[in-house]
Amino acid sequence: MNDPMSIPHLIVNASFIVQLVMLILLVGSIISWIVIFQRSFVIRRARKAHQVFEERFWSGVDLNELYRETPSEQETVGAEHVFRAGFREFNRLLPKTRSPQAILDGVQRSMRVAWSREEERLNMHLVFLATVASASPYIGLFGTVWGIMGSFQSLSLAQQATLSTVAPWIAEALIATAMGLFAAIPAVIFYNRLSSESNKLLGKYEDFAEEFHSILHRNLQGRADSDAA
């Protein structure tokens, strides 16, 4: 700690601007890790819930029974949320109109709204990771530039230019750069990973919605053929 070139000493004795830059990067890094762990937990839970629901859905259970088994819409997530929204609209429109297309259009709209809400839920806070990933190197670079400016000012004021005159300024400038990279690199990695996992799940929800729409279409077609007979 007494070493003037040690990292703690350089941070404590850095200029106010460089200390502010380091503080911003540290706070951004801490919040990024909170978002990473929280989003990883949400996506892992959503993946497991989707697998459980799909197994139940394709087990041959009656759709009305499955609908009664699902929790309220506020408690459902993923494909289960899409299913509940679509089947609720199907049951609401079925007694009101004889047009299969009108029913299917209403179901599709409801499922699209449910899917959009799932997209918003899965991608929540990921924009913060993207912001940290893109902005942190530039914030660190600002601290670096400020430190280099300080080193030149020290040179201009010193009677004899030596390495010890400018070394602390350059060292604190490099620390700012390192902290910028320290904040940015995990944010970039996990933003890409979490975005990829989210897109995979959203693709599965979309595939389920299409398959469910086809099932309802066949159901309505069967009813129409029965009525015609």
C-alpha positions, 0 to 999 in steps of 0.5 A, spaced: 500 500 500 505 504 501 508 503 494 507 509 490 506 505 484 501 500 487 494 499 484 491 501 491 495 507 492 494 509 484 487 509 485 486 513 492 491 518 489 488 519 482 485 525 480 478 526 481 476 525 474 479 519 473 476 516 480 469 518 478 471 514 471 473 508 475 467 509 480 462 509 474 465 503 471 465 499 478 458 501 479 456 499 471 460 492 472 457 490 479 450 492 476 452 488 470 453 482 474 447 482 478 443 483 471 447 477 468 445 472 474 438 474 474 437 473 467 440 467 467 436 464 472 430 467 469 432 464 462 433 457 465 427 457 469 423 459 462 427 453 459 425 448 464 417 450 464 417 450 457 419 443 457 414 441 462 409 444 459 410 441 452 411 434 455 404 435 458 401 438 452 403 433 447 401 427 452 394 427 449 391 431 454 384 434 453 385 442 451 379 444 456 382 440 461 389 443 460 386 450 460 383 449 467 390 446 470 394 452 468 394 458 473 392 464 472 395 468 466 399 473 470 402 466 473 403 463 466 410 464 462 412 462 456 408 457 451 403 456 457 402 463 457 401 463 449 396 457 450 392 460 455 391 467 451 389 463 445 385 458 448 381 463 452 380 467 446 378 461 442 372 459 447 370 467 447 369 467 440 366 460 439 359 461 441 359 468 438 361 467 431 360 461 425 366 464 421 372 459 423 377 465 420 374 470 424 375 465 430 382 463 428 384 471 427 382 472 434 386 467 437 392 469 432 392 476 435 391 474 442 397 469 442 401 474 438 400 479 444 402 474 449 408 472 445 410 479 445 410 480 452 414 474 453 419 477 449 419 483 453 420 479 459 426 475 457 429 481 454 428 485 460 435 489 462 439 486 456 439 493 453 443 495 460 448 489 458 449 492 451 450 499 454 455 497 458 459 493 453 459 498 448 460 504 453 465 502 458 471 502 453 470 509 451 469 511 459 475 508 460 478 511 454 476 518 457 480 516 464 486 514 460 486 521 456 485 525 462 491 521 465 495 522 459 493 530 459 495 530 467 502 527 465 503 532 460 502 538 465 506 534 470 512 535 464 511 542 463 511 544 470 517 539 472 524 543 472 527 536 470 523 531 466 523 524 469 520 517 468 517 518 476 514 525 474 509 522 469 509 514 471 503 515 476 499 519 471 500 514 466 499 508 470 492 511 473 490 512 466 492 505 464 488 503 470 482 506 467 483 503 461 483 496 464 477 497 468 473 499 462 475 493 459 473 489 465 466 492 465 465 491 458 468 484 456 463 480 461 457 484 459 459 483 451 460 475 452 453 474 457 449 479 452 450 475 446 449 468 450 443 471 454 440 474 447 441 467 443 438 463 449 432 468 449 431 468 441 431 460 442 426 460 447 422 465 443 423 461 437 420 455 440 414 459 443 413 461 436 413 454 433 408 452 439 403 458 437 403 455 429 402 448 431 397 450 436 393 454 431 393 448 426 390 444 432 385 449 433 384 450 425 383 442 424 378 442 430 374 448 427 374 444 420 372 438 423 366 441 427 364 444 420 364 438 416 360 435 422 355 440 421 355 440 414 353 432 414 
